[in-house]
Amino acid sequence: MIKIRPMTDLSKRMNEIEELCVSQNLPVFITKNGAERLVVMSHEHYEELQSELELYKRLIAAEGESRRGEMLDFNQVMNDIDSAIKEQVNGEHQVSS
């Protein structure tokens, strides 16, 4: 449910706005003279939105690569991932030895 509050509520009802943002994970839209001005949200909600945005950017880039025929071989990618994991594990074992 969208919550809209006037700018004056930022100082008068900040605890209530914080409660909506943090406990209910809802953004609160702040208006000034009836026009949208700010959006207040919890840090957690902001981070979720940033993660989603990054995922969408990567999907768009991957779609473009696919359309241009710039695809990678699945087995090669999996081998590269396995190698990277093995290097990481071996590196950790060498440091602790």
C-alpha positions in Angstrom: 0.0 0.0 0.0 1.4 3.4 -1.0 2.0 5.8 1.8 2.0 9.5 1.0 2.9 12.2 3.6 3.4 15.9 3.5 6.9 17.4 4.0 5.9 18.6 7.5 5.5 15.0 8.6 9.3 14.5 8.3 9.9 16.5 11.4 6.6 16.0 13.2 6.0 12.2 12.6 9.5 10.9 11.8 9.0 7.9 14.2 5.8 6.9 12.4 7.5 7.2 9.0 10.5 5.2 10.2 8.1 2.5 11.5 6.4 2.2 8.0 9.8 2.1 6.3 11.6 -0.3 8.5 9.0 -2.6 10.1 6.6 -2.8 7.1 9.4 -2.4 4.5 7.3 0.2 2.7 8.6 3.4 0.9 6.9 6.6 2.0 6.3 9.3 -0.6 6.8 12.8 0.7 5.0 15.7 -0.9 5.7 19.4 -0.9 2.8 21.7 -1.8 1.0 18.7 -3.2 3.8 17.6 -5.5 5.9 14.5 -5.1 9.3 15.5 -3.7 11.0 12.6 -1.9 10.8 8.9 -1.2 11.9 7.6 2.2 12.7 3.9 2.6 14.6 1.6 4.8 18.2 0.8 3.9 17.2 -2.9 3.5 14.6 -1.9 0.9 17.0 0.3 -0.9 19.6 -2.5 -1.1 17.0 -4.9 -2.4 16.1 -2.4 -5.2 19.8 -1.9 -6.0 20.3 -5.6 -6.3 17.2 -6.0 -8.6 18.5 -3.1 -10.7 21.9 -4.7 -11.1 20.3 -8.1 -12.0 18.2 -6.4 -14.7 21.2 -4.6 -16.1 23.1 -7.9 -16.3 20.1 -9.6 -18.0 19.8 -6.8 -20.5 23.5 -7.0 -21.3 23.3 -10.8 -21.6 20.4 -10.5 -24.0 22.3 -8.1 -26.1 25.3 -10.5 -26.2 23.1 -13.3 -27.1 21.5 -11.4 -30.0 25.0 -10.5 -31.3 26.0 -14.2 -31.1 28.5 -13.5 -28.2 27.5 -16.6 -26.3 29.8 -18.7 -24.2 29.9 -22.5 -24.1 28.1 -23.7 -21.0 30.7 -26.4 -20.2 33.6 -24.0 -20.5 31.9 -21.6 -18.2 31.3 -24.4 -15.6 34.9 -25.5 -16.0 36.1 -21.9 -15.4 33.9 -21.6 -12.3 35.2 -25.0 -10.9 38.8 -23.8 -11.5 38.2 -20.5 -9.8 36.7 -22.3 -6.8 39.6 -24.8 -6.6 42.1 -21.9 -6.7 40.2 -20.1 -4.0 40.1 -23.3 -1.8 43.8 -24.1 -2.5 44.8 -20.5 -1.7 42.9 -20.6 1.6 44.6 -23.9 2.6 48.1 -22.5 1.7 47.5 -19.4 3.9 46.4 -21.5 6.9 49.3 -24.0 6.6 
